[in-house]
Amino acid sequence: MEQFIKKKIIQVKKGDQSAFSDVVAFYQDKIYQHCYRMLGNKHEAEDMAQEAFIRAFVNIDSFDENRKFSTWLYRIATNLTIDRMRKRKPDYHLDAEVKGTDGLDMYSQLASTERLPGEEVESRELQRYIHHEISQLPSKYRSIIMLRYLEEFSLKEISEILDVPLGTVKTRIHRGREALRKRLRHV
């Protein structure tokens, strides 16, 4: 699939703007989910995903074809979401009740796998709790933990996405896991 994307990027660089729609179609759900996990807000995630694709298209000439496009795109999306998190009000939380609903929060919007009802409830509560605890981490640890364990990027890819040295990635993963472990010690 990476070869298909590289081919499309080359076409876009040559002036075929319609080739970018194939790139968007391939990555749109992944980038949206990444933004949603970081922001916890459907509308903000949609905006950030759209902005990431716009920035990628506008700056496509600066993309180095010897690198993975997905890493470059995730880096754009991550930077945009971190900027958004810095700008928004600090009293907004993922576990805040959604207006117009009867006690539902943003976690209730997360998809779950088909399980027995009891297992599903238990899994959702644990997932909600873990996501809540991750969301309480400082943004530099939160983004690292999400990229590594939720998005399953390699350490090298995370280094490229966040534009930090590999050693910094390892340190932040270690410190982020330790901070999360402390928060989850009674689970």
TIVO-2410 file (N, C-alpha, C; in nm, 3 decimals):
# residues 187
REC num residu      c1      c2      c3 atome chaine
REC   1      M   0.083  -0.120   0.000     N      A
REC   1      M   0.000   0.000   0.000    CA      A
REC   1      M   0.087   0.126   0.000     C      A
REC   2      E   0.203   0.116   0.065     N      A
REC   2      E   0.292   0.233   0.070    CA      A
REC   2      E   0.335   0.273  -0.071     C      A
REC   3      Q   0.356   0.175  -0.159     N      A
REC   3      Q   0.394   0.206  -0.297    CA      A
REC   3      Q   0.282   0.278  -0.370     C      A
REC   4      F   0.159   0.237  -0.344     N      A
REC   4      F   0.043   0.302  -0.403    CA      A
REC   4      F   0.036   0.449  -0.360     C      A
REC   5      I   0.059   0.473  -0.232     N      A
REC   5      I   0.057   0.610  -0.179    CA      A
REC   5      I   0.170   0.692  -0.240     C      A
REC   6      K   0.290   0.634  -0.248     N      A
REC   6      K   0.403   0.706  -0.308    CA      A
REC   6      K   0.372   0.744  -0.452     C      A
REC   7      K   0.311   0.653  -0.524     N      A
REC   7      K   0.274   0.680  -0.664    CA      A
REC   7      K   0.176   0.798  -0.672     C      A
REC   8      K   0.079   0.798  -0.582     N      A
REC   8      K  -0.021   0.907  -0.580    CA      A
REC   8      K   0.045   1.040  -0.543     C      A
REC   9      I   0.139   1.037  -0.449     N      A
REC   9      I   0.207   1.160  -0.409    CA      A
REC   9      I   0.287   1.217  -0.526     C      A
REC  10      I   0.353   1.130  -0.600     N      A
REC  10      I   0.428   1.174  -0.718    CA      A
REC  10      I   0.334   1.238  -0.819     C      A
REC  11      Q   0.216   1.178  -0.837     N      A
REC  11      Q   0.117   1.235  -0.929    CA      A
REC  11      Q   0.071   1.373  -0.882     C      A
REC  12      V   0.050   1.387  -0.751     N      A
REC  12      V   0.007   1.516  -0.696    CA      A
REC  12      V   0.116   1.621  -0.719     C      A
REC  13      K   0.240   1.582  -0.695     N      A
REC  13      K   0.351   1.676  -0.715    CA      A
REC  13      K   0.364   1.719  -0.860     C      A
REC  14      K   0.320   1.633  -0.951     N      A
REC  14      K   0.325   1.666  -1.094    CA      A
REC  14      K   0.205   1.749  -1.138     C      A
REC  15      G   0.113   1.776  -1.047     N      A
REC  15      G   0.000   1.862  -1.078    CA      A
REC  15      G  -0.135   1.793  -1.084     C      A
REC  16      D  -0.140   1.662  -1.063     N      A
REC  16      D  -0.267   1.588  -1.065    CA      A
REC  16      D  -0.332   1.597  -0.928     C      A
REC  17      Q  -0.412   1.702  -0.909     N      A
REC  17      Q  -0.474   1.726  -0.778    CA      A
REC  17      Q  -0.573   1.617  -0.739     C      A
REC  18      S  -0.634   1.553  -0.837     N      A
REC  18      S  -0.734   1.450  -0.807    CA      A
REC  18      S  -0.670   1.327  -0.742     C      A
REC  19      A  -0.541   1.305  -0.763     N      A
REC  19      A  -0.473   1.190  -0.703    CA      A
REC  19      A  -0.470   1.203  -0.550     C      A
REC  20      F  -0.477   1.325  -0.500     N      A
REC  20      F  -0.474   1.345  -0.355    CA      A
REC  20      F  -0.601   1.292  -0.290     C      A
REC  21      S  -0.710   1.286  -0.363     N      A
REC  21      S  -0.835   1.233  -0.306    CA      A
REC  21      S  -0.820   1.085  -0.268     C      A
REC  22      D  -0.738   1.011  -0.344     N      A
REC  22      D  -0.713   0.871  -0.309    CA      A
REC  22      D  -0.633   0.862  -0.179     C      A
REC  23      V  -0.539   0.954  -0.162     N      A
REC  23      V  -0.459   0.958  -0.039    CA      A
REC  23      V  -0.550   0.990   0.079     C      A
REC  24      V  -0.636   1.089   0.062     N      A
REC  24      V  -0.730   1.126   0.169    CA      A
REC  24      V  -0.821   1.009   0.202     C      A
REC  25      A  -0.874   0.943   0.099     N      A
REC  25      A  -0.964   0.830   0.121    CA      A
REC  25      A  -0.896   0.719   0.203     C      A
REC  26      F  -0.768   0.697   0.177     N      A
REC  26      F  -0.696   0.592   0.248    CA      A
REC  26      F  -0.670   0.628   0.394     C      A
REC  27      Y  -0.636   0.753   0.421     N      A
REC  27      Y  -0.594   0.794   0.556    CA      A
REC  27      Y  -0.700   0.865   0.638     C      A
REC  28      Q  -0.812   0.903   0.580     N      A
REC  28      Q  -0.904   0.990   0.653    CA      A
REC  28      Q  -0.954   0.931   0.784     C      A
REC  29      D  -0.991   0.804   0.786     N      A
REC  29      D  -1.040   0.745   0.911    CA      A
REC  29      D  -0.929   0.735   1.016     C      A
REC  30      K  -0.809   0.700   0.973     N      A
REC  30      K  -0.698   0.685   1.066    CA      A
REC  30      K  -0.660   0.820   1.128     C      A
REC  31      I  -0.653   0.922   1.046     N      A
REC  31      I  -0.617   1.055   1.097    CA      A
REC  31      I  -0.728   1.109   1.186     C      A
REC  32      Y  -0.853   1.089   1.146     N      A
REC  32      Y  -0.965   1.134   1.231    CA      A
REC  32      Y  -0.958   1.065   1.368     C      A
REC  33      Q  -0.940   0.932   1.368     N      A
REC  33      Q  -0.935   0.859   1.495    CA      A
REC  33      Q  -0.819   0.907   1.582     C      A
REC  34      H  -0.706   0.934   1.518     N      A
REC  34      H  -0.590   0.984   1.592    CA      A
REC  34      H  -0.624   1.119   1.657     C      A
REC  35      C  -0.682   1.209   1.581     N      A
REC  35      C  -0.719   1.341   1.633    CA      A
REC  35      C  -0.825   1.327   1.742     C      A
REC  36      Y  -0.920   1.238   1.721     N      A
REC  36      Y  -1.027   1.218   1.819    CA      A
REC  36      Y  -0.970   1.165   1.951     C      A
REC  37      R  -0.879   1.071   1.942     N      A
REC  37      R  -0.818   1.017   2.065    CA      A
REC  37      R  -0.743   1.124   2.142     C      A
REC  38      M  -0.682   1.214   2.069     N      A
REC  38      M  -0.606   1.319   2.138    CA      A
REC  38      M  -0.696   1.429   2.192     C      A
REC  39      L  -0.801   1.462   2.117     N      A
REC  39      L  -0.886   1.576   2.155    CA      A
REC  39      L  -1.011   1.535   2.232     C      A
REC  40      G  -1.065   1.417   2.202     N      A
REC  40      G  -1.186   1.372   2.269    CA      A
REC  40      G  -1.311   1.445   2.227     C      A
REC  41      N  -1.306   1.515   2.116     N      A
REC  41      N  -1.420   1.591   2.069    CA      A
REC  41      N  -1.437   1.565   1.920     C      A
REC  42      K  -1.553   1.515   1.884     N      A
REC  42      K  -1.579   1.474   1.745    CA      A
REC  42      K  -1.560   1.590   1.647     C      A
REC  43      H  -1.617   1.704   1.679     N      A
REC  43      H  -1.611   1.818   1.587    CA      A
REC  43      H  -1.469   1.874   1.574     C      A
REC  44      E  -1.401   1.884   1.687     N      A
REC  44      E  -1.262   1.931   1.681    CA      A
REC  44      E  -1.174   1.833   1.604     C      A
REC  45      A  -1.199   1.704   1.625     N      A
REC  45      A  -1.121   1.602   1.554    CA      A
REC  45      A  -1.145   1.609   1.404     C      A
REC  46      E  -1.269   1.631   1.365     N      A
REC  46      E  -1.300   1.646   1.222    CA      A
REC  46      E  -1.228   1.768   1.165     C      A
REC  47      D  -1.232   1.878   1.238     N      A
REC  47      D  -1.164   2.001   1.193    CA      A
REC  47      D  -1.013   1.979   1.181     C      A
REC  48      M  -0.954   1.914   1.280     N      A
REC  48      M  -0.809   1.894   1.279    CA      A
REC  48      M  -0.767   1.796   1.170     C      A
REC  49      A  -0.847   1.693   1.148     N      A
REC  49      A  -0.816   1.598   1.041    CA      A
REC  49      A  -0.822   1.668   0.905     C      A
REC  50      Q  -0.926   1.747   0.886     N      A
REC  50      Q  -0.939   1.821   0.761    CA      A
REC  50      Q  -0.823   1.919   0.744     C      A
REC  51      E  -0.788   1.989   0.849     N      A
REC  51      E  -0.677   2.083   0.843    CA      A
REC  51      E  -0.545   2.011   0.813     C      A
REC  52      A  -0.528   1.891   0.868     N      A
REC  52      A  -0.406   1.814   0.842    CA      A
REC  52      A  -0.394   1.780   0.693     C      A
REC  53      F  -0.504   1.741   0.632     N      A
REC  53      F  -0.500   1.709   0.489    CA      A
REC  53      F  -0.478   1.835   0.404     C      A
REC  54      I  -0.537   1.944   0.445     N      A
REC  54      I  -0.516   2.070   0.372    CA      A
REC  54      I  -0.369   2.110   0.380     C      A
REC  55      R  -0.312   2.103   0.498     N      A
REC  55      R  -0.171   2.140   0.514    CA      A
REC  55      R  -0.080   2.045   0.435     C      A
REC  56      A  -0.114   1.917   0.437     N      A
REC  56      A  -0.033   1.821   0.362    CA      A
REC  56      A  -0.039   1.853   0.213     C      A
REC  57      F  -0.158   1.885   0.164     N      A
REC  57      F  -0.173   1.916   0.021    CA      A
REC  57      F  -0.097   2.043  -0.016     C      A
REC  58      V  -0.114   2.146   0.064     N      A
REC  58      V  -0.050   2.274   0.036    CA      A
REC  58      V   0.103   2.261   0.040     C      A
REC  59      N   0.153   2.178   0.130     N      A
REC  59      N   0.298   2.164   0.149    CA      A
REC  59      N   0.354   2.035   0.088     C      A
REC  60      I   0.283   1.976  -0.004     N      A
REC  60      I   0.324   1.847  -0.061    CA      A
REC  60      I   0.462   1.853  -0.125     C      A
REC  61      D   0.499   1.969  -0.178     N      A
REC  61      D   0.631   1.981  -0.241    CA      A
REC  61      D   0.745   1.968  -0.140     C      A
REC  62      S   0.718   1.993  -0.013     N      A
REC  62      S   0.823   1.981   0.088    CA      A
REC  62      S   0.835   1.837   0.141     C      A
REC  63      F   0.745   1.748   0.099     N      A
REC  63      F   0.750   1.610   0.144    CA      A
REC  63      F   0.866   1.537   0.075     C      A
REC  64      D   0.948   1.470   0.155     N      A
REC  64      D   1.062   1.393   0.104    CA      A
REC  64      D   1.011   1.253   0.068     C      A
REC  65      E   1.015   1.220  -0.059     N      A
REC  65      E   0.961   1.093  -0.107    CA      A
REC  65      E   1.040   0.972  -0.057     C      A
REC  66      N   1.155   0.992   0.002     N      A
REC  66      N   1.233   0.881   0.057    CA      A
REC  66      N   1.185   0.841   0.196     C      A
REC  67      R   1.090   0.915   0.249     N      A
REC  67      R   1.033   0.886   0.381    CA      A
REC  67      R   0.890   0.835   0.366     C      A
REC  68      K   0.836   0.784   0.476     N      A
REC  68      K   0.697   0.736   0.473    CA      A
REC  68      K   0.602   0.855   0.480     C      A
REC  69      F   0.505   0.855   0.391     N      A
REC  69      F   0.406   0.963   0.389    CA      A
REC  69      F   0.323   0.962   0.517     C      A
REC  70      S   0.289   0.843   0.566     N      A
REC  70      S   0.205   0.834   0.686    CA      A
REC  70      S   0.271   0.903   0.805     C      A
REC  71      T   0.401   0.888   0.818     N      A
REC  71      T   0.473   0.951   0.929    CA      A
REC  71      T   0.462   1.103   0.918     C      A
REC  72      W   0.481   1.154   0.798     N      A
REC  72      W   0.473   1.298   0.774    CA      A
REC  72      W   0.333   1.349   0.803     C      A
REC  73      L   0.231   1.275   0.757     N      A
REC  73      L   0.092   1.317   0.777    CA      A
REC  73      L   0.054   1.312   0.925     C      A
REC  74      Y   0.094   1.206   0.996     N      A
REC  74      Y   0.065   1.197   1.139    CA      A
REC  74      Y   0.136   1.308   1.216     C      A
REC  75      R   0.253   1.346   1.171     N      A
REC  75      R   0.326   1.455   1.236    CA      A
REC  75      R   0.248   1.585   1.223     C      A
REC  76      I   0.196   1.610   1.105     N      A
REC  76      I   0.114   1.730   1.084    CA      A
REC  76      I  -0.009   1.727   1.175     C      A
REC  77      A  -0.079   1.614   1.175     N      A
REC  77      A  -0.201   1.600   1.255    CA      A
REC  77      A  -0.171   1.614   1.404     C      A
REC  78      T  -0.063   1.553   1.449     N      A
REC  78      T  -0.026   1.560   1.591    CA      A
REC  78      T   0.006   1.703   1.632     C      A
REC  79      N   0.084   1.771   1.550     N      A
REC  79      N   0.117   1.910   1.582    CA      A
REC  79      N  -0.007   1.998   1.587     C      A
REC  80      L  -0.098   1.978   1.494     N      A
REC  80      L  -0.222   2.056   1.493    CA      A
REC  80      L  -0.305   2.030   1.618     C      A
REC  81      T  -0.317   1.903   1.657     N      A
REC  81      T  -0.399   1.872   1.776    CA      A
REC  81      T  -0.334   1.923   1.903     C      A
REC  82      I  -0.203   1.915   1.911     N      A
REC  82      I  -0.134   1.969   2.029    CA      A
REC  82      I  -0.156   2.120   2.037     C      A
REC  83      D  -0.145   2.188   1.923     N      A
REC  83      D  -0.172   2.332   1.921    CA      A
REC  83      D  -0.315   2.361   1.965     C      A
REC  84      R  -0.410   2.281   1.919     N      A
REC  84      R  -0.551   2.301   1.957    CA      A
REC  84      R  -0.569   2.280   2.106     C      A
REC  85      M  -0.505   2.177   2.161     N      A
REC  85      M  -0.518   2.151   2.305    CA      A
REC  85      M  -0.461   2.266   2.387     C      A
REC  86      R  -0.354   2.325   2.340     N      A
REC  86      R  -0.294   2.437   2.413    CA      A
REC  86      R  -0.384   2.560   2.412     C      A
REC  87      K  -0.460   2.577   2.306     N      A
REC  87      K  -0.543   2.697   2.291    CA      A
REC  87      K  -0.679   2.687   2.359     C      A
REC  88      R  -0.727   2.566   2.381     N      A
REC  88      R  -0.862   2.557   2.435    CA      A
REC  88      R  -0.864   2.572   2.586     C      A
REC  89      K  -0.982   2.591   2.637     N      A
REC  89      K  -0.999   2.615   2.779    CA      A
REC  89      K  -0.959   2.492   2.859     C      A
REC  90      P  -0.892   2.511   2.971     N      A
REC  90      P  -0.844   2.398   3.049    CA      A
REC  90      P  -0.953   2.322   3.124     C      A
REC  91      D  -1.072   2.376   3.132     N      A
REC  91      D  -1.176   2.308   3.208    CA      A
REC  91      D  -1.259   2.212   3.122     C      A
REC  92      Y  -1.218   2.187   3.001     N      A
REC  92      Y  -1.289   2.094   2.914    CA      A
REC  92      Y  -1.232   1.954   2.935     C      A
REC  93      H  -1.318   1.860   2.966     N      A
REC  93      H  -1.273   1.724   2.992    CA      A
REC  93      H  -1.353   1.625   2.908     C      A
REC  94      L  -1.288   1.515   2.876     N      A
REC  94      L  -1.354   1.411   2.798    CA      A
REC  94      L  -1.470   1.346   2.873     C      A
REC  95      D  -1.463   1.349   3.004     N      A
REC  95      D  -1.570   1.286   3.080    CA      A
REC  95      D  -1.684   1.383   3.113     C      A
REC  96      A  -1.680   1.502   3.054     N      A
REC  96      A  -1.788   1.598   3.074    CA      A
REC  96      A  -1.914   1.549   3.004     C      A
REC  97      E  -2.027   1.575   3.064     N      A
REC  97      E  -2.154   1.531   3.007    CA      A
REC  97      E  -2.183   1.605   2.877     C      A
REC  98      V  -2.233   1.532   2.779     N      A
REC  98      V  -2.270   1.591   2.650    CA      A
REC  98      V  -2.407   1.657   2.666     C      A
REC  99      K  -2.415   1.784   2.627     N      A
REC  99      K  -2.541   1.856   2.640    CA      A
REC  99      K  -2.650   1.790   2.557     C      A
REC 100      G  -2.769   1.785   2.613     N      A
REC 100      G  -2.883   1.729   2.542    CA      A
REC 100      G  -2.894   1.578   2.555     C      A
REC 101      T  -2.810   1.517   2.637     N      A
REC 101      T  -2.819   1.373   2.659    CA      A
REC 101      T  -2.844   1.348   2.806     C      A
REC 102      D  -2.879   1.227   2.836     N      A
REC 102      D  -2.910   1.191   2.974    CA      A
REC 102      D  -2.789   1.124   3.038     C      A
REC 103      G  -2.689   1.204   3.074     N      A
REC 103      G  -2.573   1.152   3.144    CA      A
REC 103      G  -2.465   1.091   3.055     C      A
REC 104      L  -2.474   1.107   2.924     N      A
REC 104      L  -2.370   1.051   2.836    CA      A
REC 104      L  -2.251   1.144   2.828     C      A
REC 105      D  -2.131   1.083   2.820     N      A
REC 105      D  -2.011   1.164   2.801    CA      A
REC 105      D  -1.948   1.125   2.667     C      A
REC 106      M  -1.836   1.186   2.634     N      A
REC 106      M  -1.772   1.160   2.505    CA      A
REC 106      M  -1.723   1.016   2.494     C      A
REC 107      Y  -1.692   0.952   2.605     N      A
REC 107      Y  -1.648   0.814   2.600    CA      A
REC 107      Y  -1.758   0.722   2.547     C      A
REC 108      S  -1.881   0.759   2.565     N      A
REC 108      S  -1.990   0.676   2.517    CA      A
REC 108      S  -1.995   0.671   2.366     C      A
REC 109      Q  -1.920   0.760   2.298     N      A
REC 109      Q  -1.915   0.762   2.153    CA      A
REC 109      Q  -1.811   0.666   2.096     C      A
REC 110      L  -1.726   0.609   2.181     N      A
REC 110      L  -1.622   0.517   2.134    CA      A
REC 110      L  -1.682   0.385   2.092     C      A
REC 111      A  -1.632   0.333   1.981     N      A
REC 111      A  -1.679   0.203   1.933    CA      A
REC 111      A  -1.622   0.093   2.021     C      A
REC 112      S  -1.698  -0.015   2.037     N      A
REC 112      S  -1.650  -0.128   2.115    CA      A
REC 112      S  -1.670  -0.256   2.035     C      A
REC 113      T  -1.599  -0.362   2.074     N      A
REC 113      T  -1.614  -0.490   2.007    CA      A
REC 113      T  -1.737  -0.562   2.062     C      A
REC 114      E  -1.788  -0.655   1.985     N      A
REC 114      E  -1.907  -0.731   2.027    CA      A
REC 114      E  -1.867  -0.829   2.138     C      A
REC 115      R  -1.926  -0.815   2.253     N      A
REC 115      R  -1.901  -0.903   2.367    CA      A
REC 115      R  -2.031  -0.928   2.441     C      A
REC 116      L  -2.022  -1.011   2.542     N      A
REC 116      L  -2.137  -1.030   2.629    CA      A
REC 116      L  -2.164  -0.899   2.700     C      A
REC 117      P  -2.290  -0.872   2.731     N      A
REC 117      P  -2.322  -0.742   2.793    CA      A
REC 117      P  -2.241  -0.711   2.918     C      A
REC 118      G  -2.221  -0.807   3.005     N      A
REC 118      G  -2.143  -0.783   3.127    CA      A
REC 118      G  -1.998  -0.751   3.096     C      A
REC 119      E  -1.941  -0.826   3.002     N      A
REC 119      E  -1.802  -0.801   2.962    CA      A
REC 119      E  -1.790  -0.664   2.896     C      A
REC 120      E  -1.891  -0.629   2.816     N      A
REC 120      E  -1.888  -0.501   2.745    CA      A
REC 120      E  -1.891  -0.385   2.844     C      A
REC 121      V  -1.977  -0.394   2.944     N      A
REC 121      V  -1.987  -0.288   3.044    CA      A
REC 121      V  -1.855  -0.276   3.121     C      A
REC 122      E  -1.801  -0.390   3.161     N      A
REC 122      E  -1.675  -0.389   3.235    CA      A
REC 122      E  -1.562  -0.333   3.150     C      A
REC 123      S  -1.557  -0.374   3.026     N      A
REC 123      S  -1.453  -0.327   2.935    CA      A
REC 123      S  -1.466  -0.177   2.910     C      A
REC 124      R  -1.589  -0.130   2.890     N      A
REC 124      R  -1.610   0.014   2.867    CA      A
REC 124      R  -1.569   0.097   2.987     C      A
REC 125      E  -1.604   0.050   3.105     N      A
REC 125      E  -1.567   0.124   3.225    CA      A
REC 125      E  -1.416   0.129   3.241     C      A
REC 126      L  -1.349   0.017   3.217     N      A
REC 126      L  -1.203   0.014   3.226    CA      A
REC 126      L  -1.141   0.102   3.117     C      A
REC 127      Q  -1.193   0.092   2.996     N      A
REC 127      Q  -1.143   0.174   2.885    CA      A
REC 127      Q  -1.163   0.323   2.915     C      A
REC 128      R  -1.280   0.357   2.962     N      A
REC 128      R  -1.310   0.496   2.997    CA      A
REC 128      R  -1.214   0.546   3.104     C      A
REC 129      Y  -1.192   0.462   3.202     N      A
REC 129      Y  -1.103   0.500   3.312    CA      A
REC 129      Y  -0.959   0.519   3.262     C      A
REC 130      I  -0.910   0.427   3.182     N      A
REC 130      I  -0.773   0.437   3.129    CA      A
REC 130      I  -0.759   0.559   3.039     C      A
REC 131      H  -0.855   0.579   2.949     N      A
REC 131      H  -0.849   0.697   2.862    CA      A
REC 131      H  -0.854   0.826   2.943     C      A
REC 132      H  -0.935   0.824   3.047     N      A
REC 132      H  -0.942   0.942   3.134    CA      A
REC 132      H  -0.806   0.968   3.197     C      A
REC 133      E  -0.745   0.862   3.245     N      A
REC 133      E  -0.614   0.877   3.310    CA      A
REC 133      E  -0.508   0.921   3.209     C      A
REC 134      I  -0.514   0.869   3.087     N      A
REC 134      I  -0.421   0.913   2.983    CA      A
REC 134      I  -0.443   1.060   2.953     C      A
REC 135      S  -0.569   1.101   2.948     N      A
REC 135      S  -0.600   1.241   2.917    CA      A
REC 135      S  -0.553   1.336   3.027     C      A
REC 136      Q  -0.524   1.284   3.144     N      A
REC 136      Q  -0.476   1.368   3.254    CA      A
REC 136      Q  -0.325   1.385   3.251     C      A
REC 137      L  -0.257   1.306   3.168     N      A
REC 137      L  -0.112   1.319   3.156    CA      A
REC 137      L  -0.077   1.450   3.087     C      A
REC 138      P   0.042   1.504   3.113     N      A
REC 138      P   0.088   1.622   3.037    CA      A
REC 138      P   0.090   1.589   2.888     C      A
REC 139      S   0.066   1.688   2.801     N      A
REC 139      S   0.050   1.663   2.659    CA      A
REC 139      S   0.170   1.593   2.596     C      A
REC 140      K   0.291   1.621   2.640     N      A
REC 140      K   0.407   1.556   2.579    CA      A
REC 140      K   0.408   1.406   2.609     C      A
REC 141      Y   0.357   1.364   2.723     N      A
REC 141      Y   0.348   1.221   2.754    CA      A
REC 141      Y   0.223   1.161   2.690     C      A
REC 142      R   0.114   1.236   2.692     N      A
REC 142      R  -0.012   1.189   2.634    CA      A
REC 142      R   0.006   1.155   2.487     C      A
REC 143      S   0.068   1.245   2.410     N      A
REC 143      S   0.084   1.220   2.267    CA      A
REC 143      S   0.175   1.100   2.242     C      A
REC 144      I   0.281   1.086   2.320     N      A
REC 144      I   0.372   0.973   2.304    CA      A
REC 144      I   0.300   0.841   2.334     C      A
REC 145      I   0.227   0.836   2.445     N      A
REC 145      I   0.156   0.714   2.485    CA      A
REC 145      I   0.054   0.677   2.378     C      A
REC 146      M  -0.019   0.775   2.327     N      A
REC 146      M  -0.119   0.747   2.225    CA      A
REC 146      M  -0.056   0.698   2.095     C      A
REC 147      L   0.049   0.764   2.052     N      A
REC 147      L   0.115   0.722   1.927    CA      A
REC 147      L   0.175   0.582   1.940     C      A
REC 148      R   0.231   0.550   2.055     N      A
REC 148      R   0.298   0.421   2.073    CA      A
REC 148      R   0.199   0.308   2.096     C      A
REC 149      Y   0.104   0.327   2.187     N      A
REC 149      Y   0.021   0.216   2.229    CA      A
REC 149      Y  -0.118   0.212   2.166     C      A
REC 150      L  -0.171   0.325   2.125     N      A
REC 150      L  -0.301   0.324   2.059    CA      A
REC 150      L  -0.286   0.322   1.907     C      A
REC 151      E  -0.191   0.399   1.855     N      A
REC 151      E  -0.168   0.404   1.711    CA      A
REC 151      E  -0.063   0.302   1.666     C      A
REC 152      E   0.014   0.248   1.761     N      A
REC 152      E   0.114   0.143   1.738    CA      A
REC 152      E   0.224   0.183   1.641     C      A
REC 153      F   0.273   0.306   1.654     N      A
REC 153      F   0.386   0.350   1.574    CA      A
REC 153      F   0.516   0.301   1.637     C      A
REC 154      S   0.617   0.283   1.555     N      A
REC 154      S   0.749   0.246   1.606    CA      A
REC 154      S   0.812   0.369   1.672     C      A
REC 155      L   0.917   0.344   1.750     N      A
REC 155      L   0.985   0.455   1.816    CA      A
REC 155      L   1.042   0.552   1.713     C      A
REC 156      K   1.097   0.500   1.606     N      A
REC 156      K   1.155   0.584   1.502    CA      A
REC 156      K   1.046   0.671   1.437     C      A
REC 157      E   0.930   0.611   1.409     N      A
REC 157      E   0.821   0.687   1.347    CA      A
REC 157      E   0.772   0.797   1.442     C      A
REC 158      I   0.764   0.766   1.570     N      A
REC 158      I   0.722   0.866   1.668    CA      A
REC 158      I   0.823   0.980   1.671     C      A
REC 159      S   0.949   0.945   1.665     N      A
REC 159      S   1.056   1.046   1.663    CA      A
REC 159      S   1.037   1.140   1.544     C      A
REC 160      E   1.004   1.084   1.429     N      A
REC 160      E   0.984   1.166   1.309    CA      A
REC 160      E   0.854   1.248   1.318     C      A
REC 161      I   0.749   1.187   1.370     N      A
REC 161      I   0.621   1.257   1.381    CA      A
REC 161      I   0.634   1.378   1.473     C      A
REC 162      L   0.698   1.360   1.587     N      A
REC 162      L   0.709   1.467   1.686    CA      A
REC 162      L   0.832   1.553   1.668     C      A
REC 163      D   0.919   1.512   1.577     N      A
REC 163      D   1.043   1.586   1.548    CA      A
REC 163      D   1.127   1.604   1.674     C      A
REC 164      V   1.146   1.492   1.744     N      A
REC 164      V   1.232   1.490   1.862    CA      A
REC 164      V   1.329   1.373   1.847     C      A
REC 165      P   1.445   1.379   1.912     N      A
REC 165      P   1.541   1.269   1.903    CA      A
REC 165      P   1.483   1.137   1.957     C      A
REC 166      L   1.535   1.026   1.906     N      A
REC 166      L   1.490   0.894   1.948    CA      A
REC 166      L   1.505   0.875   2.099     C      A
REC 167      G   1.614   0.925   2.155     N      A
REC 167      G   1.636   0.915   2.300    CA      A
REC 167      G   1.528   0.987   2.379     C      A
REC 168      T   1.484   1.101   2.328     N      A
REC 168      T   1.376   1.176   2.394    CA      A
REC 168      T   1.247   1.097   2.390     C      A
REC 169      V   1.220   1.031   2.276     N      A
REC 169      V   1.100   0.947   2.264    CA      A
REC 169      V   1.103   0.837   2.369     C      A
REC 170      K   1.217   0.769   2.380     N      A
REC 170      K   1.229   0.660   2.478    CA      A
REC 170      K   1.209   0.711   2.620     C      A
REC 171      T   1.270   0.824   2.650     N      A
REC 171      T   1.257   0.882   2.784    CA      A
REC 171      T   1.112   0.919   2.813     C      A
REC 172      R   1.047   0.984   2.717     N      A
REC 172      R   0.908   1.025   2.739    CA      A
REC 172      R   0.815   0.906   2.750     C      A
REC 173      I   0.840   0.800   2.672     N      A
REC 173      I   0.758   0.679   2.686    CA      A
REC 173      I   0.776   0.621   2.826     C      A
REC 174      H   0.899   0.612   2.870     N      A
REC 174      H   0.925   0.558   3.004    CA      A
REC 174      H   0.858   0.643   3.111     C      A
REC 175      R   0.877   0.774   3.104     N      A
REC 175      R   0.818   0.863   3.204    CA      A
REC 175      R   0.666   0.867   3.194     C      A
REC 176      G   0.615   0.862   3.072     N      A
REC 176      G   0.470   0.860   3.053    CA      A
REC 176      G   0.409   0.733   3.109     C      A
REC 177      R   0.474   0.618   3.084     N      A
REC 177      R   0.425   0.491   3.138    CA      A
REC 177      R   0.432   0.490   3.290     C      A
REC 178      E   0.540   0.545   3.346     N      A
REC 178      E   0.552   0.552   3.492    CA      A
REC 178      E   0.442   0.640   3.551     C      A
REC 179      A   0.418   0.754   3.488     N      A
REC 179      A   0.312   0.844   3.536    CA      A
REC 179      A   0.176   0.775   3.526     C      A
REC 180      L   0.154   0.705   3.416     N      A
REC 180      L   0.027   0.634   3.397    CA      A
REC 180      L   0.017   0.518   3.496     C      A
REC 181      R   0.126   0.447   3.518     N      A
REC 181      R   0.126   0.336   3.613    CA      A
REC 181      R   0.088   0.386   3.752     C      A
REC 182      K   0.140   0.500   3.792     N      A
REC 182      K   0.105   0.558   3.922    CA      A
REC 182      K  -0.042   0.592   3.930     C      A
REC 183      R  -0.094   0.643   3.820     N      A
REC 183      R  -0.236   0.679   3.816    CA      A
REC 183      R  -0.325   0.556   3.818     C      A
REC 184      L  -0.276   0.445   3.765     N      A
REC 184      L  -0.356   0.322   3.753    CA      A
REC 184      L  -0.319   0.216   3.856     C      A
REC 185      R  -0.241   0.251   3.957     N      A
REC 185      R  -0.187   0.152   4.050    CA      A
REC 185      R  -0.295   0.074   4.126     C      A
REC 186      H  -0.412   0.129   4.144     N      A
REC 186      H  -0.517   0.059   4.220    CA      A
REC 186      H  -0.614  -0.018   4.131     C      A
REC 187      V  -0.588  -0.021   4.002     N      A
REC 187      V  -0.677  -0.096   3.910    CA      A
REC 187      V  -0.639  -0.240   3.909     C      A
***
